[in-house]
Amino acid sequence: MTPVIDTHNLIQYYGSTRILQGINLSVAPGQVVGYIGPNGAGKSTTIKTLIGLLPDFQGEVSVLGLDLRTQAMEIKRRIGYVPENAALYDLLTPMEYLNFVGQLYELDSTAVERKALELLRLFSLEYQANDRMTTFSKGMRQKVLLISGLLHNPDLVFLDEPLSGLDANAVVLVKQIIRQLADSGKTVFYSSHIMDVVEKISDRVIIINSGEIIADGSFTELQAQRETGSSLEQLFGQLTGSDGQNTTAEEFIHTLNQ
Ligand SMILES: Nc1ncnc2c1ncn2[C@@H]1O[C@H](COP(=O)(O)OP(=O)(O)OP(=O)(O)O)[C@@H](O)[C@H]1O
């Protein structure tokens, strides 16, 4: 089966700083891949590279069987992307914004209208469908962004911190949506700092630290390499050298009290 994401020695720079140190990834269709790592590890940079936003990479990358260097436009048509800090055109209403996104993907406008309204309803936003988004909370904006990234029914979805700002009900819904997308053969590649969610919904967990993959496998496989019974949060701490947060918290309070 052709992998939906295939990278060989992917290296990425910002200016003269090497951010990704040679990423090798092969992702099969229908997987939910949780891509986790400490702040600044290179998660967003990886995602931005894979979707063609940072074209000056080194190494070989294919997405949906297409070469990222020469077929980026075709790839962009077929993937969905929900960025971490997206700029919404918040003078628009959700319906106007989703219609605009539908036009970018050259979707039928009547179908988009119907679909957008239904998806907004499922996210409990039907009464705000025609309100300007200037007054929207972070979570309400995030819901509109999630819909906009999925509206064209992509085969592969990249989600950068998809649960950011969502309330508990919406988190449950998005978790189910991710699972059901994968069950229908689609692939979800997402980054998140919410370890218990990653632990529950990922078929595969990839941990990146300082631009390098340091662990890759199902949660059970990662657990087997370490202490049995560890949560993903504990494994993450052990692998990225950030356990001992109790001591750090004590030092923090001690410094405040000085
Ligand atoms: N536009 C940019 N210009 C220069 N350096 C950048 C830029 N964006 C990110 N970086 C740097 O690249 C490194 C990786 O950043 P990236 O955003 O990929 O990390 P991340 O793993 O997504 O982090 P977080 O969990 O904090 O979102 C960091 O050192 C960051 O400072």
The ligand as a Tripos MOL2 file, in Angstrom:
@<TRIPOS>MOLECULE
LIG
   31    33     1     0     0
SMALL
NO_CHARGES

@<TRIPOS>ATOM
      1 N1          8.9800   31.7610   11.2800 N.pl3     1 LIG1
      2 C1         10.0250   31.3500   12.0000 C.ar      1 LIG1
      3 N2         11.2270   31.9300   11.8710 N.ar      1 LIG1
      4 C2         12.3010   31.5240   12.5700 C.ar      1 LIG1
      5 N3         12.2830   30.4960   13.4570 N.ar      1 LIG1
      6 C3         11.1020   29.8830   13.6370 C.ar      1 LIG1
      7 C4          9.9170   30.2710   12.9250 C.ar      1 LIG1
      8 N4          8.9060   29.4620   13.3150 N.ar      1 LIG1
      9 C5          9.4120   28.6100   14.2220 C.ar      1 LIG1
     10 N5         10.7320   28.8590   14.4180 N.ar      1 LIG1
     11 C6         11.6300   28.1300   15.3130 C.3       1 LIG1
     12 O1         11.6410   26.7690   14.8950 O.3       1 LIG1
     13 C7         11.6670   25.9000   16.0200 C.3       1 LIG1
     14 C8         10.5270   24.9140   15.9100 C.3       1 LIG1
     15 O2          9.3120   25.6200   15.9750 O.3       1 LIG1
     16 P1          7.9000   24.8920   15.7970 P.3       1 LIG1
     17 O3          6.8630   25.9800   15.7430 O.co2     1 LIG1
     18 O4          7.9780   23.9430   14.6690 O.co2     1 LIG1
     19 O5          7.7970   24.0820   17.1590 O.3       1 LIG1
     20 P2          6.5900   23.2530   17.7760 P.3       1 LIG1
     21 O6          7.1250   21.9030   18.0990 O.co2     1 LIG1
     22 O7          5.4030   23.3260   16.8850 O.co2     1 LIG1
     23 O8          6.3610   24.0570   19.1340 O.3       1 LIG1
     24 P3          5.0480   24.3950   20.0250 P.3       1 LIG1
     25 O9          4.7310   23.1690   20.7970 O.co2     1 LIG1
     26 O10         5.5710   25.4720   20.9390 O.co2     1 LIG1
     27 O11         3.9730   24.8650   19.1050 O.co2     1 LIG1
     28 C9         11.6210   26.7910   17.2650 C.3       1 LIG1
     29 O12        12.9510   26.9400   17.7180 O.3       1 LIG1
     30 C10        11.1090   28.1110   16.7480 C.3       1 LIG1
     31 O13        11.6580   29.1860   17.4730 O.3       1 LIG1
@<TRIPOS>BOND
     1     1     2 1
     2     2     3 ar
     3     2     7 ar
     4     3     4 ar
     5     4     5 ar
     6     5     6 ar
     7     6     7 ar
     8     6    10 ar
     9     7     8 ar
    10     8     9 ar
    11     9    10 ar
    12    10    11 1
    13    11    12 1
    14    11    30 1
    15    12    13 1
    16    13    14 1
    17    13    28 1
    18    14    15 1
    19    15    16 1
    20    16    17 2
    21    16    18 1
    22    16    19 1
    23    19    20 1
    24    20    21 2
    25    20    22 1
    26    20    23 1
    27    23    24 1
    28    24    25 2
    29    24    26 1
    30    24    27 1
    31    28    29 1
    32    28    30 1
    33    30    31 1
@<TRIPOS>SUBSTRUCTURE
     1 LIG1         1 GROUP 0 **** ****
